[in-house]
Each structure stands twice: as structure tokens, then as C-alpha cells.
Amino acid sequence: MDLKRVIVVANGELEDQAFYKKLVKADDFLICVNGGCGYALAMELKPNLVIGDMDSLKPEDKKELEKLDLHTIKHPSIKDKSDLELAIDKAVEMKPQEIVIIGALGGERFDHAFVNVLLLEIPLKFSIPARIVDRNQEVFLIKDRAIVEGGSGNYFSLFALTEEAKGIETKGLKYPLRHGSLDFASTLGLSNELVGMKAEVSLKKGLLLAIHNKK
């Protein structure tokens, strides 16, 4: 049977644990990254796989994980990839229909949050839909076409991650683009809004960063 969805639990901020517990479904494959195990255990979720150097695990979480006898892939603390990148590599290897990453935004380290967003390009290369989700927003990349489901008045921003993104067409947004383009670092795509329950975005050249704020 094809794997529908992999959820990767990182070690960033994870407020409102009730929201995330509801997000996880019974048939999801749960990969926890280091201290992300603590979040899973607090939500009474059992990880299918634990990845990382285990340096951010609390002692009590380590004991609990030992009791559960989980499948663990341990990496050295000195390495060329972050633990989250290694977890995403593993998720892509499993060829799921979708990858959802939580606990990858917020916190005191903007450099971590920034590079975590860039890591979304890894599943994109393999045509696997992937997004970073928190209780307020979802972040994903668009190379060809995407459908966004939300509600009227939701903020929706688009930014070019390449020098220029061309041939952009949008439907269901307050300020539509028709054969439009966005330059790198332009704010033209900032704070658009959904006018209904669904919006569509397509482009012919380049790469877009999409941020859907579910206010």
C-alpha cells in the first residue's frame, strides 16, 4: 500500500499541542527529529522513527523512548546536514503522497527557521507535495501549480525565490495576477487575500514561496 503522508516533527516552537494532535491521523508515518520526540510524547503520539544526534532530548524523554524501543537512526553531532534535512531526506526516500513538517518555525533562531523553509525544495525535486504547518499558517513552494484551501479573508503571500518568476496566473485572490511576474525581493505579492474557500496559483518559469495565513 502506498504511504499517504509522512509527518516530520522538528524541535522548533510547537504551541497549542491540541491543534497538532488533531492534525496527525492514524495512518500517518511519524518521524521525530531530536527534541521533537518530546512534543510527540507530550501529545501521546508514538513516533514511527526517530532521527538525529539526540543532543536536544530531555533525560526523561530518553528514558521513555528506551521503554518504547523505537526505530532510531542516530547521527553524529558534527555533520554536513541538519537533523531536519536528514529527516526530510528519509521522508522523501519513503515516497509518500505528501510530507507535512511541524515545529520548524518560530523560536529564537531565525537562521534555523529560514533554512527550514528552504529545505522544502528537497521534496519538490521529487514532485512530492510538502509544507510547513503551524497553528496560524502554512508555508510551501510552487514550481508549476498549486491549489490553496482556506477561507475568505485569509492572507496569502507569494514571493519569488528565483531572480524572476514569470507567467503567474492566480484565481480566487483579491488582487489577481494575469500573465504576471514577481522579481526576487519584491513585495508585490505580500498580503493578498482569498476571496472564497479556494485559490489557485500557476506559473511558467521560476519558483515561488507561498505563505497562507489562516487568520
C-alpha positions in Angstrom: 0.0 0.0 0.0 1.3 3.5 -0.9 2.2 5.7 2.0 -0.2 8.6 2.1 1.6 11.1 4.4 4.7 11.5 6.4 4.7 14.0 9.3 8.0 15.3 10.4 8.1 16.7 14.0 11.0 19.2 14.4 12.3 20.8 17.6 11.1 24.4 17.0 8.2 26.0 18.7 5.0 23.9 19.0 2.4 25.8 20.8 -1.2 24.7 21.1 -0.5 21.0 21.1 -4.1 20.1 20.8 -4.0 21.6 17.3 -1.1 19.4 16.2 -2.5 16.3 17.9 -5.7 16.7 15.8 -3.6 17.2 12.7 -1.9 13.8 13.0 -4.0 10.9 11.6 -3.9 7.2 12.4 -2.3 6.2 9.1 0.4 9.0 9.1 4.0 7.9 9.4 5.6 10.0 12.2 9.2 10.9 12.0 10.5 12.8 15.1 13.7 14.9 14.9 15.7 15.0 18.2 13.7 17.1 20.7 10.6 16.8 18.5 10.2 13.4 20.3 9.3 15.3 23.4 6.5 17.0 21.7 5.2 13.7 20.3 5.3 12.1 23.7 3.6 15.0 25.3 0.8 14.6 22.8 0.6 10.9 23.5 1.8 10.0 20.0 4.2 7.2 19.2 6.9 8.0 16.7 7.5 5.5 13.9 11.1 6.7 13.5 13.5 8.9 15.5 16.3 10.7 13.6 19.1 13.0 14.9 22.1 13.3 17.1 19.8 13.1 20.2 21.6 16.1 21.8 18.3 18.0 22.5 16.4 15.2 24.0 15.4 15.7 27.7 16.6 12.9 30.0 13.0 11.9 30.8 12.2 11.7 27.1 15.3 9.5 26.5 14.0 7.1 29.2 10.6 7.0 27.7 11.9 6.3 24.2 14.0 3.4 25.6 10.9 1.9 27.0 9.1 2.2 23.7 12.0 0.6 21.8 11.5 2.7 18.8 13.3 2.5 15.5 16.1 5.1 15.7 18.7 6.5 13.3 21.4 8.2 15.2 23.8 10.7 13.5 26.9 12.3 14.9 26.6 15.9 16.3 29.2 17.1 13.8 27.9 16.6 10.3 27.2 18.4 7.0 23.4 18.3 7.2 21.0 19.4 9.9 18.9 16.8 11.6 15.8 18.1 9.9 17.4 17.8 6.5 18.3 14.2 7.3 14.7 13.6 8.3 13.3 15.1 5.1 15.8 13.0 3.1 14.4 9.9 4.8 10.8 11.0 4.3 11.4 11.5 0.5 13.1 8.1 0.3 9.8 6.6 1.5 7.9 8.2 -1.5 4.8 9.3 0.3 2.0 11.3 -1.3 2.6 14.2 1.0 5.1 15.5 3.6 4.0 17.8 6.5 6.5 19.4 8.7 5.7 20.8 12.1 7.8 22.5 14.8 10.0 24.1 12.1 9.2 27.8 12.6 9.5 30.3 15.4 11.9 30.2 18.3 15.0 32.3 18.9 17.0 31.1 15.9 15.8 32.8 12.7 18.6 31.1 10.8 17.0 27.7 11.6 13.5 28.8 10.5 14.9 30.4 7.3 16.8 27.3 6.2 13.9 25.0 7.2 11.8 26.8 4.7 14.5 26.3 2.0 14.5 22.6 2.8 11.1 22.4 1.2 12.9 22.3 -2.2 14.1 18.7 -1.4 10.7 17.0 -1.7 9.8 19.4 -4.6 12.7 17.9 -6.6 10.9 14.6 -6.4 7.4 16.0 -7.1 6.3 15.3 -3.5 4.0 18.0 -2.1 5.4 19.3 1.2 4.5 22.1 3.5 5.5 23.5 6.9 2.5 24.0 9.2 1.8 25.8 12.4 -1.4 26.8 14.1 -1.6 30.1 12.2 0.0 29.4 8.8 1.3 27.0 6.2 4.4 27.5 4.1 5.1 25.8 0.8 6.8 26.2 -2.6 5.2 26.4 -6.0 7.0 25.3 -9.2 4.1 24.7 -11.5 0.7 24.8 -9.9 -0.9 24.8 -6.5 -4.4 24.8 -5.0 -4.9 26.6 -1.7 -7.8 25.7 0.5 -8.8 28.1 3.3 -11.4 30.8 3.9 -12.4 34.2 2.7 -10.1 36.9 4.1 -7.2 34.5 4.7 -3.9 36.3 3.9 -1.9 34.7 1.1 1.6 36.0 0.1 3.8 35.0 -2.8 7.5 35.7 -3.1 9.9 34.8 -5.9 12.8 32.6 -4.8 14.5 32.9 -8.2 15.7 36.1 -9.9 12.2 36.3 -11.5 9.1 34.2 -11.5 7.1 34.6 -14.8 3.8 33.6 -16.3 2.0 33.8 -12.9 -1.8 33.2 -13.0 -3.9 33.4 -9.9 -7.6 32.7 -9.3 -9.6 33.3 -6.1 -7.4 36.1 -4.8 -8.5 39.7 -4.1 -5.6 41.0 -6.2 -5.3 38.7 -9.2 -2.2 38.2 -11.4 -2.7 37.6 -15.2 0.5 36.6 -17.0 2.2 38.4 -14.1 5.8 38.3 -12.8 7.4 38.7 -9.5 11.1 39.8 -9.0 13.2 38.4 -6.3 12.8 40.6 -3.1 9.7 42.3 -4.5 6.8 42.9 -2.0 4.2 42.9 -4.8 2.9 39.6 -3.7 2.7 40.5 0.0 -0.6 40.2 1.9 -3.0 39.2 -0.8 -6.3 37.7 0.4 -8.5 34.7 -0.5 -12.0 35.8 -1.6 -13.5 32.3 -1.1 -12.7 28.9 0.1 -10.1 28.1 -2.5 -7.5 29.8 -4.6 -5.2 28.6 -7.5 -1.7 29.6 -8.5 0.3 28.6 -11.5 3.5 29.8 -13.1 5.5 29.0 -16.2 9.1 29.9 -15.0 10.8 30.2 -11.7 10.0 29.2 -8.1 7.5 30.8 -5.6 7.4 30.8 -1.9 3.8 30.7 -0.7 2.6 31.7 2.8 -1.0 31.1 3.7 -2.1 32.7 6.9 -5.3 31.3 8.3 -6.4 34.2 10.4 
